[in-house]
Amino acid sequence: MRKIRSILGAFVAGACALTVLPGVALAAPTAPFKVLTVDVGDQTGGYPIDHSGVYDTGNSTLSLTPDALDRISVYAYQQSSYVNLRTEPPTGQKWVEGQTYRTGELADDTSAGLSLASDGRGCGNTTGSITVREVVRNAETNLVEKFAASYDYSCPGGTNSGVISGELRWDSSVDYVVAHGSPNPVSFGFQELAVGSAAKTVTFTSIGSKPITFGAASIGGPTPDSFSVTSSSCTGQTLAPGQTCTVSVVTHPVKEGVQTGSLLLADDSSTGTRRVQLSVEAFRGVTGMYYPISPARLMDTRTGLGAPKARIGAGKKVDLQVAGRGGVPSSGVSSVVLNVTVTGPTAASFLTLYPAGQSRPTGSSINFPKYWLGSNNVTVKLGSGGKVSVYNHAGSTDVVVDVVGFYAGNNSISSRGWGSQYQWFKPSRLWDSRTDGGALPGGYYTDGPVDFGRDFSPHVQALVLNITAVSPKKAGFLTAWDGVGDVPKSSTVNYGAGKVVPNLAVVKVRQEWNSSKGYYLPWFAVYTSQTSNIVIDLVGVMDDGTAPDGLRFTPLAPTRIVDSRINQGIAGAMGPGSVRKVTAPANLVTDATEALAMNVTAVSPTNNTVITVWPADYGMSKPSASNLNPAAGQTVSNAVLGVIGPQDAFNVHNLSGTTQLVADVVGTFWLYPGTASAATLTRATATERPEVVDSAQRVTRRG
């Protein structure tokens, strides 16, 4: 509790002065009562009263000075600080028991006077009321010697703009109900913006003369959205004097700078509420930001890199060390973005990647038929020791894992600089070699810029692309990177001859100055090992962390939200040309959630087909871009960053035949308040997103 240096004032008045020295507080005060209670309302650090308090004979020195005009002044001294309450009836009147008076700073013909001060600080132009519950006068002097009242008081000119309220008892037999919360105020100190803190516990002690009964705990004050109640043992409880209960609160600040609120605990006192002041000073950190890195190989079971040199057998797993390898920091990372390749499986199966040390979830990360060669982009939360478990369901298979980026789990990696935030786009086609130049020859790469306009292009750090190999001449691979230096020794899409194979990729870009436009443009490149057509669709951007309305990431263990085979999320198989709307489960999203990181799987379609996912309820037409391109009878999965609309839903379209659909969520993207452009953090509309102005791809040279 902040201590205030005091300058003791004096109130010169009539006949008597009573002083009670501090003593040991009794569990249950007995009449006659001497107590002044002060509840300062919803703001901390204000004046004329700095903090809430209960001043009685157990913790304070109290004195009362009455006079012939029924004016009363009470001083409560506590640890070199004081509070002074002064009150008087309307001009020419005496206090009447049972009456409620309107109050101002000074008494007049119709209003009583009421003022509060502490440590030499007062307030003018006040308003309020006082209800007199007992008045007893000395038979000889006719001065008030017993007094009981409840009051409320507002100080519009003070920094504490809330209503101050409380009880006054002086040698009174009128019971009072009161409790005190400690600590009060509660300061969370410095806390990262939009990141939850550890809980702080407030203990409420019944210190009135009668038991107090508590109601619900809640949050109020100037910025209530920055705080939450996590538990309350007080709600519904009746505490005898001396008994205690607790309420726990956390902060998750919604804007930068100092924010204040109040923990409110309803009770049956005359005030009706206990208030504990809350404060936090929020700063921008990096938690949830993305850091793209040059692709690096972490595991290859064919060579023994990162795992035993052996196929992963049926029902078996290997634990892959990720933290501290391939450019991933050894600590402070919540999840990583991997490209996972399956080669030579002996049976149709699936892999599940999940945090090491946790129970294996029902979700899958990549699904594949026997003898398949292919890959999938997988975002996975790191587990015990910074490891990821890689599980194979059936048969045996070799597995290759490349890391392409990671998400900050806390602010400890802020020394690496500002990361990226995700910006979603309506899926749009950047390049299709089938209509622009023909198949890319094996051993060549295509290189080109994407123009988002002068204001947005220089902010781009990485592109989120769906890259599809279409009818390659032979089995091979595509590699996407920033085009700087040699082609990396890692793959983005692995394909078989004649197949249509897509994969989501987060591709780091290089920024190059465009003299004709007068600003920097992001460039990227895609290499193919064998002659193949290539289709590139843009679904999003990783910015530099400063562009408006960027999204940050929170990882989850894989959680299934759609399985049409059991009518979960979607009722039954999807027919040709059908569109289904999927609403995200309420426990996975908040008002700030804008996208779901998912693994979407088409299960045994009856025809070659195309699966497209886009946000619902924006009035947005189906994009021409695709997310999955499964062949008849195949079970094919792909990573999808599924944007949800204002009703927390996304659409799914199936082009041809009939197919079952499965979707597993591995994390959520949410609007970061530190760069949100809206005054209130409402979900951005589809028309507010950046747009592609122009894009171009060209075959430049042999790789």
Residue, then its C-alpha position, 0 to 999 in steps of 0.5 A: m500500500r502506498k504511504i502518503r506523507s502527511i501535513l496534519g491539519a486542525f479543526v477548531a471547534g467546540a467542547c470536547a475531543l476524544t482520543v482512542l489509541p491503537g490496539v489489537a483488533l478484536a475478532a468481533p467488535t462490541a458496542p459501543f463502536k468507534v469506526l470510520t470506513v472509506d471505500v474510494g470507488d473504482q480508481t486508485g491513486g486519486y484524491p482527496i482519498d488515496h485508498s480504501g480503508v477501515y479505521d477502528t480502535g484496533n488499527s488507528t487513533l480516532s478522535l471526534t470533535p462535535d460543536a454546538l451547531d451539530r458539526i462533526s469532525v472525525y480524524a483517523y490517524q494510521q501509520s503517519s497518515y490521516v483521513n478526516l470526515r467533516t459533516e454538518p446538518p442543513t443551516g439552522q437544523k439539527w441532525v434527525e435520526g432516520q433522515t437522509y440528507r443531500t450533501g454539498e461541500l458546505a451546508d445551506d438551507t436545503s443541503a447538509g455539508l460533507s467533506l473528506a480530506s486526507d493528508g492535507r488534500g481536499c476537494g471542492n464542488t462536491t455532491g453526495s448524501i448522508t443517512v443518519r442512523e443514530v443521534v444521541r446528545n449529552a444531556e448537559t452540553n447538548l453536544v452530539e456524543k453518539f452518532a451513526a451514519s452511512y454516506d456517499y460522496s463524489c469529488p468531480g474535481g479530484t483525480n478519483s472520480g468514483v463515488i466514495s462511500g462508507e460508514l461512521r460510528w462513534d460510541s454507537s450501538v448501531d451494528y455495521v456490516v463491513a469487510h476489508g480486502s487486502p492487499n488494496p490496491v493490487s498492482f500487477g506492475f509491468q505486463e505485456l499487452a494482451v498476455g495474461s498474468a499470473a493470478k493475484t489473490v485478494t483476501f477479504t476479512s469480515i471486520g464489522s460488528k455483524p456477519i457479512t454475506f457476499g454475492a458475486a465477484s466481478i470487474g468494474g472501473p475504467t478499463p474492466d476488459s483488462f482484468s478478470v476474476t479467475s476464482s472466488s471462495c467468497t461468493g455466496q458465503t456469510l462470514a462472521p467477524g474475523q473470518t476470511c475468504t479469497v478472490s483471485v484476479v488476473t490481468h490481460p491488458v487491452k491497450e498500452g500504458v497504465q490501466t485501472g479497474s476494480l475488483l467488485l465483490a457484492d455484499d449486504s452492507s449499506t454500500g452493497t459492494r467491496r472494491v479493490q483497486l487494480s492497476v497495470e502498466a502494459f507494454r508491447g511485447v513479441t508473444g505470438m509473433y512469427y519469425p520466418i527462418s531459412p528452411a533447415r532440415l531437422m529430421d530424415t529417418r533415411t539418414g539418421l538425422g534427428a532420429p534413428k536411421a529407420r522407418i517409423g513403424a506402426g503405432k510408434k513415435v519418435d521424439l524430435q528435438v526442435a528447440g535449439r536447432g535449425g535457427v529455432p531458439s532454445s527457449g521462448v518458443s511456443s510452436v514451430v512451422l514445419n514441412v513434413t514429408v512422407t516417403g515410401p510408406t508400406a501402408a495407408s496411414f497418417l502421422t500425428l505431430y504433437p507436443a512431446g510429453q503430452s497424450r497423443p490427440t485424435g487429430s492427424s497432421i498428414n494423411f497418405p496412401k500406400y507408397w505415397l510421396g508427399s508433404n504437408n505444412v504442419t504447425v505444432k506446439l513444442g512440448s517437454g524439452g522443446k521436442v515434438s512427437v512424430y507418430n505413425h499409425a500403420g505400416s512403416t514410413d520414412v519421414v523428413v522434417d524441415v523447419v521454416g519458422f517459429y512463433a514466440g511463446n513469451n517476451s524472452i526472445s524480444s532481443r531478436g527484434w520485432g517478429s511478424q504478424y499475420q494478415w489474411f487475404k481473400p485467397s487469390r491466384l498469383w500465378d498459373s503456369r498452365t495459362d502463363g508460359g507453360a510448365l516450368p522445366g526441371g532444374y529451373y526456378t521462377d522468381g517474381p514480386v508481389d505488389f500490395g501497393r505503396d503503403f503495405s508492400p514494404h511491410v511484408q516479411a513472408l508470404v503465406l502461399n498455397i503452392t500446387a504441383v500439377s501433372p509433373k513429368k516425374a516424381g520430384f519436389l518444389t522448393a520455395w524461398d526468398g530467392v537469395g543465394d542457392v536453392p535451399k536443401s529442403s523441399t516445400v512440395n513433394y510430388g509423384a509423376g502425374k499427380v496434383v499435389p498442393n501444400l501450404a507454405v510460409v515463404k520468407v521474402r526479400q525486399e527489392w527497390n522498384s524505381s518505377k514505383g518508388y517503393y520496395l516490393p517483396w520477392f520470392a522464388v519457387y524451384t522445381s526438380q522435375t518439369s511441372n506446371i505450378v499454381i501459386d495462390l496467396v492466402g496471407v502475409m506475414d508483416d513486419g509487426t507494425a502494419p495495422d490489424g495484424l494477427r498473432f498466434t496461440p498454439l493448441a494441441p490438435t483438436r478435431i472440430v470436423d469429422s463428417r463421418i460422424n456428423q461432427g461439424i458437418a452432417g454427412a459427406m459433401g456432394p458435388g458443388s456443395v457448400r457447408k458452413v462450419t462454426a468454430p466451437a465457442n471454447l476455441v475462439t474469442d471476440a478477437t479470433e480471426a482465423l484458425a490454423m487447421n489441418v483439413t483432410a479429404v477422405s476418399p472422394t469418389n472423383n478427382t475434386v477441389i476443396t476450397v475454404w473461405p470465411a463465412d458471413y462476409g458476403m464473400s464469393k467463393p475464391s478461385a483458389s484451392n486448398l486441397n486437390p485430392a484424386a479419386g479414392q485418396t485421403v489427402s490433407n493440407a494445412v489451411l489458415g481458415v479465416i472465420g467471419p463475424q459469426d465465427a464460421f467458415n465455408v467449405h466447397n467441394l467441386s466434384g463427386t462426394t467426399q468426407l471431410v475432417a478438420d483439426v485445429v492446431g492454433t488460433f490467430w487473434l487481432y493484436p490490440g497494440t496495432a489494431s486500427a479500430a477504436t474497439l477491437t471488433r473483427a475487421t471486415a473483408t473489405e478492410r483487408p489489403e489487396v494484391v495490386d499486381s504480381a508477376q512470375r518469370v523463369t530466370r535461370r537454371g538452379 
